Amino acid sequence: MQVPVEKLTKAYIKIREKRAELSANFKDEDAKLADKMNTIKRALLDHCEEHSVESVRTTEGLFYRTVKQRYWTNDWEQMHHFIMEHQVPELLEKRLRMMTSSPKGIRASREQPANSSPRLG
């Protein structure tokens, strides 16, 4: 015996609404905890800055700060020349640009995520 699509649609929407409700409640509680953590994190970072240290070991654990430096260029032609001249390809991030079609010699694939589902309005 097959379940009517009307019944399946109704059940799907009911479950989706319940999940949305649970998600909203979680997000509210999580936001409160995240705010508290950010306040503490700021205090720990202030401690590192005030004492000119990168890390601190306590009896409760270790905390440290990470400083990331980002580099950029507005002259890609000159940058490419520099990279080739000095043989430093590691200056570039390892990723390919997303494109609508593949250039010759580049493999591409399109996948539908395993958790994708039909869209119901």
LOVEX-960740 format. One record per residue: residue in three letters; x, y, z of N, C-alpha, C in turn. Coordinates in pm, 1 decimal, always signed. Each point is the difference from the previous one (the first is absolute). Example, Ala and Ser with C-alpha at 12.3 -4.5 7.8 and 13.67 -1.06 7.14 Angstrom:
! residues 2
{'ALA', {+1319.0, -569.0, +780.0}, {-89.0, +119.0, +0.0}, {+90.0, +120.0, +0.0}}
{'SER', {-35.0, +105.0, -72.0}, {+82.0, +119.0, +6.0}, {-77.0, +109.0, +73.0}}
//
This chain:
! residues 121
{'MET', {+84.0, -117.6, +0.0}, {-84.0, +117.6, +0.0}, {+89.2, +124.9, +0.0}}
{'GLN', {-27.4, +90.3, -89.4}, {+80.3, +120.7, -15.1}, {-64.7, +116.0, +76.0}}
{'VAL', {+84.6, +80.2, +67.4}, {-49.5, +114.5, +75.7}, {-29.2, +112.9, -98.9}}
{'PRO', {-118.2, +62.5, +11.8}, {-33.7, +108.8, -91.8}, {+97.9, +117.5, +12.7}}
{'VAL', {+29.7, +64.9, -112.8}, {+96.3, +110.2, +0.2}, {-48.7, +117.1, +83.9}}
{'GLU', {-128.4, +18.7, +13.5}, {-53.1, +107.1, +84.9}, {+42.6, -22.5, +144.9}}
{'LYS', {-8.3, -125.3, +43.4}, {+37.4, -34.8, +136.2}, {+151.5, +17.3, +20.7}}
{'LEU', {+77.7, -41.5, -98.8}, {+144.9, +15.7, +8.4}, {+38.2, +147.2, +4.9}}
{'THR', {-65.9, +81.8, -82.0}, {+28.3, +142.8, -3.0}, {-33.3, +64.0, +134.0}}
{'LYS', {-115.1, -35.7, +56.3}, {-41.5, +53.9, +129.1}, {+99.9, -37.7, +108.8}}
{'ALA', {+43.7, -126.0, +0.8}, {+96.2, -46.8, +99.9}, {+133.9, +71.5, -16.1}}
{'TYR', {+41.9, +16.2, -124.2}, {+127.0, +67.6, -27.6}, {-2.8, +142.9, +53.2}}
{'ILE', {-106.2, +72.6, -29.8}, {-12.6, +139.0, +43.8}, {-5.7, +8.4, +152.5}}
{'LYS', {-68.5, -92.1, +63.6}, {-9.9, -1.2, +146.0}, {+137.7, -22.0, +62.5}}
{'ILE', {+75.6, -92.8, -55.1}, {+134.1, -27.2, +50.8}, {+90.4, +120.9, -25.2}}
{'ARG', {-9.7, +60.1, -118.2}, {+81.3, +117.2, -32.0}, {-28.2, +113.9, +97.9}}
{'GLU', {-127.6, +21.8, +32.6}, {-36.7, +106.6, +93.7}, {+53.2, -28.4, +140.3}}
{'LYS', {-6.3, -125.5, +42.9}, {+51.5, -36.5, +131.8}, {+151.7, +19.5, +5.1}}
{'ARG', {+67.9, -39.0, -107.8}, {+144.8, +19.3, -5.8}, {+34.9, +148.1, +4.6}}
{'ALA', {-76.6, +83.0, -69.6}, {+24.0, +144.8, -0.1}, {-17.1, +55.7, +140.8}}
{'GLU', {-100.5, -47.9, +70.8}, {-24.1, +44.1, +138.1}, {+117.5, -39.3, +90.2}}
{'LEU', {+42.7, -125.0, -10.9}, {+113.4, -47.0, +80.3}, {+126.2, +78.0, -34.7}}
{'SER', {+20.8, +23.8, -127.3}, {+117.6, +73.7, -44.9}, {-0.7, +142.6, +54.6}}
{'ALA', {-115.2, +65.6, -2.4}, {-10.1, +137.9, +50.9}, {+32.6, +3.9, +149.3}}
{'ASN', {-52.5, -96.6, +75.5}, {+28.5, -5.7, +143.6}, {+148.4, -22.4, +25.4}}
{'PHE', {+57.9, -91.7, -77.1}, {+142.7, -26.7, +14.6}, {+80.8, +125.4, -30.8}}
{'LYS', {-33.5, +67.5, -108.9}, {+74.9, +120.1, -40.5}, {-6.7, +108.2, +106.5}}
{'ASP', {-115.4, +16.5, +64.0}, {-12.4, +98.9, +106.9}, {+92.7, -33.8, +116.6}}
{'GLU', {-5.3, -123.5, +46.6}, {+84.1, -42.1, +112.2}, {+147.1, +4.0, -37.7}}
{'ASP', {+31.0, -43.9, -120.6}, {+138.2, -1.3, -46.4}, {+54.9, +142.0, -10.2}}
{'ALA', {-80.3, +93.6, -44.4}, {+43.9, +140.2, -11.0}, {+34.9, +56.6, +136.6}}
{'LYS', {-77.3, -34.8, +102.1}, {+28.9, +47.0, +135.5}, {+134.9, -54.1, +48.1}}
{'LEU', {+23.6, -129.3, -25.0}, {+127.1, -59.9, +40.9}, {+115.9, +57.8, -80.9}}
{'ALA', {-21.1, +22.1, -128.3}, {+104.8, +57.7, -84.4}, {+37.9, +139.6, +47.6}}
{'ASP', {-97.7, +79.0, +41.7}, {+28.7, +133.9, +53.4}, {+87.9, -8.6, +125.1}}
{'LYS', {-34.2, -94.0, +87.6}, {+80.2, -17.2, +121.9}, {+142.8, -42.6, -34.6}}
{'MET', {+11.8, -93.1, -94.4}, {+133.0, -46.0, -41.0}, {+80.7, +113.7, -61.3}}
{'ASN', {-63.7, +83.1, -80.2}, {+70.3, +112.2, -62.7}, {+49.2, +100.0, +103.9}}
{'THR', {-78.2, +20.9, +104.4}, {+42.7, +89.9, +108.6}, {+125.1, -56.3, +67.7}}
{'ILE', {-1.9, -128.7, +27.0}, {+115.3, -65.2, +63.3}, {+120.0, +0.5, -94.8}}
{'LYS', {-24.4, -28.9, -126.8}, {+107.1, -1.8, -98.7}, {+68.5, +136.9, -8.0}}
{'ARG', {-80.3, +105.1, +0.4}, {+56.6, +135.3, -5.2}, {+89.0, +26.2, +121.9}}
{'ALA', {-45.2, -46.2, +117.2}, {+79.4, +18.8, +122.3}, {+131.9, -77.2, -9.4}}
{'LEU', {-2.7, -120.7, -55.5}, {+122.5, -79.4, -14.6}, {+95.2, +64.6, -101.0}}
{'LEU', {-55.0, +50.9, -109.7}, {+83.9, +67.9, -98.9}, {+60.0, +127.4, +57.6}}
{'ASP', {-79.6, +72.2, +77.7}, {+51.5, +120.1, +67.1}, {+117.0, -35.2, +91.8}}
{'HIS', {-13.7, -112.8, +70.1}, {+107.6, -45.8, +88.6}, {+127.8, -24.3, -80.8}}
{'CYS', {-13.7, -68.2, -113.8}, {+117.0, -27.3, -84.2}, {+64.6, +130.2, -47.6}}
{'GLU', {-81.9, +93.9, -43.5}, {+53.2, +126.9, -49.0}, {+67.0, +80.1, +111.7}}
{'GLU', {-62.9, +6.6, +115.8}, {+54.4, +76.2, +113.0}, {+133.4, -55.4, +48.3}}
{'HIS', {+15.8, -133.1, -10.7}, {+122.2, -63.3, +49.1}, {+97.2, -36.8, -112.5}}
{'SER', {-32.9, +41.1, -121.5}, {+85.8, -25.4, -117.4}, {+36.5, -147.1, -13.5}}
{'VAL', {-101.1, -86.3, +9.3}, {+21.4, -144.0, -14.8}, {-94.1, -54.7, -106.9}}
{'GLU', {+39.6, -113.3, -56.9}, {-82.7, -65.1, -101.6}, {-86.5, -110.5, +59.3}}
{'SER', {+44.1, -56.3, +114.2}, {-75.7, -108.1, +62.0}, {+18.2, +3.0, +151.2}}
{'VAL', {-95.6, -61.8, +69.2}, {+4.8, -8.4, +146.1}, {-47.4, -139.4, +40.1}}
{'ARG', {+80.5, -65.8, +84.1}, {-39.3, -131.5, +52.2}, {-51.9, +20.1, +141.5}}
{'THR', {-118.2, -53.6, +26.8}, {-57.4, +6.4, +134.6}, {-25.7, -142.8, +46.4}}
{'THR', {-40.4, -14.9, +125.3}, {-34.0, -134.3, +49.0}, {-125.7, -53.2, -69.3}}
{'GLU', {-79.1, +89.5, -58.8}, {-123.7, -40.1, -68.7}, {+20.1, -26.4, -148.4}}
{'GLY', {+113.0, +39.3, -52.1}, {+27.2, -21.2, -141.6}, {+83.0, +112.7, -59.1}}
{'LEU', {+23.0, -10.7, -129.4}, {+82.8, +94.3, -72.5}, {-87.5, +88.5, -87.1}}
{'PHE', {+29.7, +129.2, -6.0}, {-65.0, +86.1, -98.3}, {+106.9, +79.1, -72.7}}
{'TYR', {-29.0, +33.3, -124.6}, {+97.3, +71.3, -81.1}, {-72.6, +85.1, -102.1}}
{'ARG', {+73.3, +91.3, -57.2}, {-56.9, +83.2, -105.0}, {+72.5, -30.7, -130.7}}
{'THR', {-73.5, +13.7, -106.4}, {+53.2, -24.1, -132.9}, {-13.6, +127.9, -80.4}}
{'VAL', {+107.9, +38.9, -62.8}, {-3.2, +117.5, -84.6}, {+21.0, -46.5, -143.4}}
{'LYS', {-96.0, +29.4, -86.2}, {+10.9, -36.7, -140.8}, {+29.1, +124.4, -81.4}}
{'GLN', {+92.8, -13.9, -91.1}, {+29.3, +109.8, -90.3}, {-51.6, -38.1, -137.6}}
{'ARG', {-66.4, +92.4, -64.1}, {-50.9, -23.1, -135.1}, {+72.9, +93.3, -94.7}}
{'TYR', {+27.8, -51.7, -117.3}, {+69.9, +76.4, -101.5}, {-86.2, +6.4, -124.7}}
{'TRP', {+16.0, +105.5, -76.5}, {-75.7, +13.6, -123.9}, {+80.1, +84.2, -97.3}}
{'THR', {-46.8, -0.5, -123.1}, {+63.2, +81.3, -102.7}, {-106.8, +60.5, -89.5}}
{'ASN', {+31.3, +112.3, -55.8}, {-87.4, +60.1, -100.2}, {+59.8, -14.3, -138.9}}
{'ASP', {+121.3, -54.8, -5.9}, {+68.6, -17.8, -127.4}, {+32.4, -147.8, -18.7}}
{'TRP', {-95.2, -76.5, -50.0}, {+16.5, -144.4, -13.0}, {+104.7, -37.1, -102.9}}
{'GLU', {+15.5, +80.9, -102.6}, {+101.9, -29.0, -100.1}, {+138.6, +6.0, +63.1}}
{'GLN', {+27.0, +102.0, +78.8}, {+127.8, +13.4, +69.5}, {+15.9, -110.6, +104.8}}
{'MET', {-109.9, -33.8, +68.3}, {+4.5, -107.2, +100.3}, {+34.7, -132.9, -66.2}}
{'HIS', {-61.5, -28.6, -113.2}, {+28.2, -124.2, -72.9}, {+147.0, -3.7, -41.0}}
{'HIS', {+49.4, +110.3, -49.1}, {+141.8, +9.2, -38.6}, {+90.3, -27.7, +121.8}}
{'PHE', {-31.1, +59.2, +113.7}, {+77.7, -19.9, +122.4}, {-0.8, -147.3, +41.2}}
{'ILE', {-117.4, -61.6, -2.9}, {-12.4, -141.2, +40.2}, {+82.1, -89.6, -92.1}}
{'MET', {-8.5, +25.0, -129.4}, {+75.5, -81.3, -95.3}, {+151.3, +24.1, +14.6}}
{'GLU', {+39.8, +125.1, +13.9}, {+141.6, +34.6, +9.8}, {+64.1, -62.0, +123.6}}
{'HIS', {-70.8, +3.8, +113.0}, {+55.2, -50.6, +126.1}, {-43.7, -142.5, +32.9}}
{'GLN', {-78.0, -59.2, -90.4}, {-47.3, -137.5, +16.7}, {-62.8, -22.0, +137.8}}
{'VAL', {-101.8, +82.1, +29.6}, {-68.3, -7.8, +128.8}, {-152.0, -17.4, -18.5}}
{'PRO', {-42.4, -110.7, -61.1}, {-144.0, -20.6, -19.9}, {-77.2, -13.4, +131.1}}
{'GLU', {+70.8, -26.3, +110.7}, {-67.5, -13.5, +129.6}, {-61.8, +131.5, +47.1}}
{'LEU', {+30.4, +109.5, -68.8}, {-64.6, +126.6, +34.4}, {-148.2, +0.9, -37.2}}
{'LEU', {-38.8, -90.3, -86.3}, {-139.4, -6.0, -45.2}, {-78.0, -102.3, +82.2}}
{'GLU', {-129.2, +23.1, +14.7}, {-87.0, -98.1, +65.4}, {-26.1, -114.1, -97.1}}
{'LYS', {-14.7, -118.5, +53.5}, {-24.6, -116.7, -83.5}, {-149.0, -16.7, -24.0}}
{'ARG', {-49.7, +68.8, -101.4}, {-139.2, -15.4, -38.2}, {-14.9, +45.5, -144.1}}
{'LEU', {-99.5, -53.2, -63.6}, {-30.2, +39.0, -136.4}, {-124.6, +86.0, -0.4}}
{'ARG', {-6.6, +87.9, -93.4}, {-114.8, +88.9, -13.0}, {-120.4, -79.9, -48.0}}
{'MET', {-118.9, +30.8, +54.5}, {-122.2, -63.4, -48.4}, {-37.4, +63.6, -132.1}}
{'MET', {-35.6, -84.9, -96.0}, {-31.6, +49.7, -132.9}, {-123.5, -72.1, -52.0}}
{'THR', {-61.0, +57.8, -102.1}, {-117.4, -63.8, -58.5}, {+38.0, -111.5, -95.5}}
{'SER', {+122.1, +2.1, -52.8}, {+46.6, -108.9, -85.7}, {+146.9, -26.2, +30.9}}
{'SER', {+43.1, -123.7, -25.5}, {+136.7, -39.2, +34.2}, {+95.7, +30.6, -114.3}}
{'PRO', {+114.6, +60.7, +31.6}, {+103.1, +16.1, -102.5}, {+57.2, -136.9, -36.9}}
{'LYS', {+60.2, -11.8, -115.8}, {+59.0, -125.6, -45.1}, {+105.5, -46.7, +100.4}}
{'GLY', {-6.7, -126.3, +38.1}, {+97.7, -56.4, +91.8}, {-39.6, +9.1, +147.0}}
{'ILE', {-110.1, +64.8, +30.4}, {-46.8, +12.2, +138.3}, {-122.9, -88.2, +16.0}}
{'ARG', {+3.1, -88.0, +97.4}, {-115.0, -86.7, +25.3}, {-100.5, +72.3, +88.0}}
{'ALA', {-126.2, -29.1, -22.8}, {-105.7, +62.8, +79.3}, {-107.7, -102.7, +29.0}}
{'SER', {-71.5, +20.9, +107.1}, {-113.9, -86.4, +30.3}, {-106.9, +83.8, +66.0}}
{'ARG', {-121.3, -43.0, -17.8}, {-113.5, +63.7, +66.8}, {-67.3, -108.2, +81.1}}
{'GLU', {-25.4, +29.1, +124.1}, {-60.8, -99.3, +87.7}, {-119.0, +60.1, +70.9}}
{'GLN', {-98.5, -83.2, +22.2}, {-113.2, +40.3, +81.9}, {+29.9, -50.6, +140.6}}
{'PRO', {+0.6, +88.4, +99.9}, {+30.7, -43.9, +135.2}, {-91.0, -113.8, +44.7}}
{'ALA', {+56.5, -92.9, +75.7}, {-75.4, -116.3, +46.1}, {-119.3, +39.5, +85.9}}
{'ASN', {+11.4, +111.2, +70.8}, {-109.2, +40.0, +90.2}, {-98.6, +93.4, -67.3}}
{'SER', {+10.7, +17.4, -133.7}, {-94.8, +89.4, -66.9}, {-137.2, -67.2, -6.7}}
{'SER', {-102.1, +78.9, -2.1}, {-136.8, -53.5, -3.2}, {-85.4, +88.1, -88.2}}
{'PRO', {-116.4, -49.8, -39.7}, {-88.0, +82.5, -79.9}, {-42.2, +123.4, +78.2}}
{'ARG', {-19.3, +109.2, -68.3}, {-40.6, +124.7, +64.4}, {-151.7, +4.4, +6.8}}
{'LEU', {-53.1, +19.4, +118.4}, {-144.7, +12.5, +17.4}, {-32.0, +142.0, +42.7}}
{'GLY', {-104.3, +55.3, -57.7}, {-36.2, +138.6, +31.0}, {-94.3, +12.0, +116.8}}
//
